[in-house]
């Protein structure tokens, strides 16, 4: 069944279709929740909260984009809410900013998913949130600052520090990998 048919049946109250939609997208979305939240229970709570919002707002899905991308945007919000209530990002002034650290794509491609996910989980929450939003989800600094309710300069700083953290962790775990200086 195509996404449009599945959504229509869900909107008509067909429980089988609702379960099918959940079963189809939940594993991927749980992985996204795990990138933001380190504890399984927190990730599962965020997933549940997110899917409640998905089903409440399913009629607002515009069929111009992929359903999975629409669901992803909704699922990320409960993750950010949990992060925001648990810890605040450290506000850092512009004088503390540094040029971006770059990590060659080949380095990341050489890791398996589990190893990369473990590195992400070991990042401080602020670094992890900004890294996920910027690098993995593709949000702009402006969008991230609005989502996290912090200054744009803080987002830039947190991303820089997240990349530094990632580079150091990769170098420690995989000394054979060639990382930029």
N, C-alpha and C positions, 0 to 999 in steps of 0.2 A: 504494500500500500504506500502511495506517495505521501510526502509530508502534508500536502494540502488536504488530502482526503482524511488523513489521520487527525489533523487539527479540527476539521469540520465535525468528525465523529465525536471527538472530545467535547467540542462545544455543544453538541446535542446531548451530552451526558452519558455517552457510551463508556461504561467503566472499563471494558476490555481494551478499548482504544487508549484510554488514559493510562492504563497499566503498560500498554505497549510503548507509548511515548516515554513514560518514565524508564522502563527497562532498556529502551534504546539509547537514551541520553545519560542516564544516571551514572554509569561507570566512568565515562569521560569527565562528567561534571564533578564527580567525587575526586578525581585526580586533580582537577583544578583547585578544588577546596583544599586539598592536601598541600598544594604549593603555597597557599597563604597561611594555613593553620597547621601547626605541628601535631597537635593531638587528634587522634582519630575521632573521638567523641565530638570535638569541636567542629571538625570537618563534616561529620555526618549531620550535626545540627544545622550547620550552614546550608548543606545540601537540601535538607528537609525544608528549611525556611525559604530557600530559593525556589524549590519546586511548588511550594504553596503559592508563591507570587506568580510563578509561571502559569499555573492553572487559573489563578484569579484574573490574569491579564492576557490570556491566550487569544482573546478576541482582538487585542490590539496588535498582534503580530502582522506586520506588513509583508506580504508575500514576495516582495522584491528582493529580500535577502534570505540567506539560509536560516532555517529554523534553529539549527545548532548554535549559530553565532548569536542569535537573539536570546536564546536560553542562557548562553555563556555570560552575556552582559548582566542578566538578571541574577545569576548564581554568584557572580563576583561580589555583588553588593552586600549580602549577609556576611561574607568573609571579611570585607572591609569594616563592616559595622562591629564585628567581634574584635578585630584588631584595634579599631579606634577606641572602643570602650576599655580595652585591657591596657593599652600602652599608647602613649603619645609619641610621635616622632620628635626627635630632638631638633629644635629650631637652630639653624646655623646661619650665620651672616655671610654675605657675599665675599668677605675677605678670606673666608676659609675654603672657598671653592678652588678646585684644581682642574686642569684639563682632563678630559675623559680618559679612562684606562680602556684600552681595547684588548679584546681576547679574540684570537683568531678563530673563525668558525670551525676549522679542522680540529681544534682542541675539544670543543664541545661535541662535535660529531663523533669523536673517538670514545666518548663515555657512553656507558649504557644508561638507560633511563633511571634505573634504581639508584645508581651511584650519583647521578646529577640531582635527583630528588632529595637524596640524603644530604647533599651539600646545601641545597636550598633550605632544607628544614633546619640546618644548623646555623643559618644566618640569623642575626637579630631581627625581630619582627618588622621594624621600620625599613631595614634594607630589603628584606624579603618582599614586603608589600610593594615597594616602589619598583624593584627589579621585575617582579611578576607583571605589574601593570605596564611598565615601559617596554621591557624586552620581549616578554612572552605574549602579552595581550595587545601591545602596540599602541597604548595610549600616549598622548602628548603630555609634556610637563604641565601644561595648563589644565588638561583634563584630570591628571593625577592630583594636582594641588586642590582642585575642587572636590574630588572624590574623598580625599583624605583630610580636607579642611586644614591645609598647611600652606605655607608660602611656597611659591614655585622654586625659589632658590633652595629651599630645604629638600625638595624632590630631586633637584640636580645633585645636591651634595649626597643625599642618601643613595642615589644610583651610583655615583662615583665610588662611594665607600663599599657598596654591595659588589661592584666589579672588582675592587681591590681585594675584598674578602674572598671572592670566588677565585681570583687569580692565585692568591696565597694558598688557599685550600687545595686547588688543583696541583700546584707545584709541590705541596707536601705529600699529597696522595699519589701523584703520578709524576715523579721526578724525571721520567724519560720524556715527558711532553715538553715541547719547546714553547714557552710563553714569552710574550713581549716583555721587554725590560721595563 
